[in-house]
Amino acid sequence: MKTRKCLDEEIPELDTAVTLSVYTKVPFKWILIDTETLVVYKGSNNSEIGKQWTKIKTIANAKAFKKIVLK
């Protein structure tokens, strides 16, 4: 089984992709963080698959981020 390193943890990679959904009337308040690449996305009102999240930044200080998240 393949694994990925996410925040100092080895996470198993699934054989097939899954869909994660957020059902909301206020998509702009939601933040998604890719814990492998530390890219941060903000929700959008675009319903097209692949365009529902807008990249807003990449976290440069991974050590500080891990300290906050893994408290």
MIMI-942509 format. One record per residue: residue number from 0; x, y, z of N, C-alpha, C in turn. Coordinates in Angstrom, 2 decimals, padded with zeros to 5 digits. Each point is the difference from the previous one (the first is absolute). Layout:
N
   resi      n.xx      n.yy      n.zz     ca.xx     ca.yy     ca.zz      c.xx      c.yy      c.zz
    NUM         X         Y         Z         X         Y         Z         X         Y         Z
...
***
This chain:
71
   resi      n.xx      n.yy      n.zz     ca.xx     ca.yy     ca.zz      c.xx      c.yy      c.zz
      0    000.84   -001.18    000.00   -000.84    001.18    000.00    000.89    001.25    000.00
      1   -000.33    000.94   -000.88    000.73    001.27   -000.05   -000.44    000.90    001.15
      2    000.93    000.80    000.46   -000.31    000.97    001.05    000.48    001.38   -000.42
      3   -000.52    001.00    000.68    000.41    001.39   -000.21    000.37    000.58    001.36
      4    001.00    000.88    000.02    000.39    000.64    001.25   -000.77    001.30    000.14
      5   -000.83    000.06    001.04   -000.84    001.16    000.27    000.17    000.39    001.46
      6    000.61    001.15    000.23    000.23    000.49    001.36    000.69   -001.04    000.88
      7    001.11   -000.50   -000.47    000.83   -000.96    000.74   -000.69   -001.34    000.25
      8   -000.99   -000.31   -000.78   -000.73   -001.25    000.16   -000.09   -000.69   -001.36
      9    000.18   -001.29   -000.02   -000.18   -000.76   -001.24   -001.48   -000.36   -000.13
     10   -000.63    000.48   -001.05   -001.43   -000.20   -000.24   -000.16   -000.95   -001.19
     11   -000.84   -001.04    000.12   -000.18   -000.91   -001.13   -000.71    000.68   -001.17
     12    000.46   -000.31   -001.21   -000.64    000.50   -001.21   -000.99   -001.05   -000.47
     13   -001.23    000.40   -000.25   -001.03   -000.92   -000.45    000.21   -000.36   -001.47
     14   -000.57   -001.12   -000.42    000.11   -000.41   -001.40   -000.84    000.86   -000.93
     15   -001.12    000.52    000.51   -000.87    000.85   -000.81   -000.30    001.29    000.75
     16   -000.25    001.05   -000.76   -000.29    001.31    000.59   -001.39    000.02    000.64
     17   -000.17    000.82    001.01   -001.30    000.20    000.65   -000.37    001.48   -000.12
     18   -001.29    000.28    000.11   -000.49    001.36   -000.05   -000.33    000.47    001.40
     19    000.52    001.15    000.38   -000.32    000.62    001.28   -000.86    001.22   -000.31
     20   -001.15    000.11    000.66   -000.94    001.08   -000.30   -000.27    000.87    001.22
     21   -000.20    001.29   -000.26   -000.42    000.95    001.02   -001.30    000.61   -000.51
     22   -001.07   -000.15    000.75   -001.31    000.53   -000.36   -000.24    001.26    000.82
     23   -000.01    001.17   -000.66   -000.05    001.25    000.74   -000.61    001.12   -000.84
     24   -000.55    000.98    000.66   -000.49    001.20   -000.67    001.07    001.10   -000.02
     25    001.09   -000.22    000.72    001.08    000.99    000.11    001.34   -000.68   -000.33
     26    000.26   -000.29   -001.27    001.21   -000.74   -000.35    001.30    000.75    000.27
     27   -000.06    001.33    000.03    001.22    000.81    000.17    000.58   -000.09    001.41
     28   -000.76   -000.50    000.96    000.52   -000.09    001.37    000.84   -001.25    000.22
     29   -000.03   -000.92   -000.93    000.69   -001.28    000.16    001.42    000.06   -000.51
     30    000.91   -000.64    000.75    001.41   -000.08   -000.37    000.38   -001.48   -000.06
     31    000.77   -000.36   -001.01    000.48   -001.37   -000.19    001.53    000.07   -000.04
     32    000.66   -000.85    000.78    001.46   -000.03    000.02    000.47   -001.39   -000.41
     33    000.80   -000.05   -001.05    000.61   -001.25   -000.44    001.19   -000.25    000.92
     34   -000.09   -000.99    000.87    001.04   -000.24    001.00    001.25   -000.66   -000.58
     35   -000.03   -000.34   -001.27    001.20   -000.52   -000.65    000.83    001.14   -000.60
     36   -000.66    000.94   -000.66    000.69    001.10   -000.68   -000.07    001.31    000.77
     37   -000.86    000.07    001.02   -000.26    001.21    000.78   -000.55    001.15   -000.84
     38   -000.75   -000.35   -001.04   -000.70    001.00   -000.80   -001.36    000.24    000.65
     39   -000.40    001.29    000.09   -001.25    000.41    000.64   -000.97    000.45   -001.09
     40   -001.24   -000.50    000.08   -001.04    000.34   -000.96   -001.19    000.61    000.74
     41   -000.74    000.88   -000.70   -001.21    000.60    000.53   -001.16   -000.44   -000.88
     42   -001.15   -000.29    000.62   -001.17   -000.41   -000.76   -000.48    001.10   -000.94
     43   -000.61   -000.40   -001.12   -000.54    000.96   -000.95   -001.46   -000.36   -000.28
     44   -000.69    000.84   -000.74   -001.39   -000.31   -000.35   -000.11   -000.67   -001.37
     45    001.13   -000.46   -000.54    000.01   -000.72   -001.27   -000.35   -001.47    000.27
     46   -001.04   -000.51   -000.63   -000.43   -001.38    000.27    000.68   -001.01   -000.92
     47    000.83    000.45   -000.92    000.69   -000.91   -000.92    001.10   -000.76    000.75
     48   -000.01   -001.32   -000.16    001.01   -000.83    000.65    001.39    000.46   -000.43
     49    000.89    000.15    000.95    001.36    000.47   -000.27    000.15    001.50    000.12
     50   -001.12    000.72    000.12    000.06    001.45    000.13   -000.71    000.49    001.26
     51   -000.32   -000.92    000.90   -000.73    000.35    001.22    000.91    000.59    001.07
     52    001.30   -000.17   -000.16    000.96    000.52    000.96    001.01    000.87   -000.73
     53    000.34    001.15    000.57    000.95    000.93   -000.58    001.25    000.03    000.86
     54    001.16   -000.22   -000.62    001.27    000.04    000.74    000.25    001.42    000.47
     55    000.29    000.14    001.31    000.26    001.35    000.51    001.44    000.17    000.48
     56    000.66   -001.07    000.41    001.41    000.13    000.40    000.61   -001.37    000.29
     57    001.31   -000.01    000.12    000.73   -001.19    000.46    000.66    000.38    001.32
     58   -000.16   -000.84    000.98    000.57    000.26    001.32    001.51   -000.23   -000.08
     59    000.76    001.04    000.28    001.46   -000.08   -000.13    000.67   -000.62    001.22
     60   -000.56    000.25    001.18    000.62   -000.47    001.23   -000.71   -001.28    000.47
     61    000.39   -001.11   -000.58   -000.64   -001.28    000.32    000.16   -000.37    001.47
     62    001.14    000.32    000.59    000.24   -000.35    001.40   -001.00    000.70    000.92
     63   -000.22    001.29   -000.20   -000.96    000.75    000.82   -001.42   -000.51   -000.22
     64   -000.34   -000.28   -001.25   -001.33   -000.52   -000.31   -000.24   -001.33    000.71
     65    000.96   -000.90   -000.05   -000.13   -001.29    000.66   -000.17    000.16    001.51
     66    000.72    000.96    000.57   -000.10    000.24    001.44   -001.42    000.39    000.39
     67   -000.63    000.83   -000.80   -001.36    000.46    000.28   -001.00   -001.13   -000.23
     68    000.11   -000.71   -001.11   -000.96   -001.02   -000.39    000.13   -001.27    000.84
     69    001.20   -000.37    000.33    000.23   -001.27    000.71    000.09    000.16    001.51
     70   -000.47    001.10    000.53    000.03    000.27    001.45   -000.49   -001.18    000.79
***
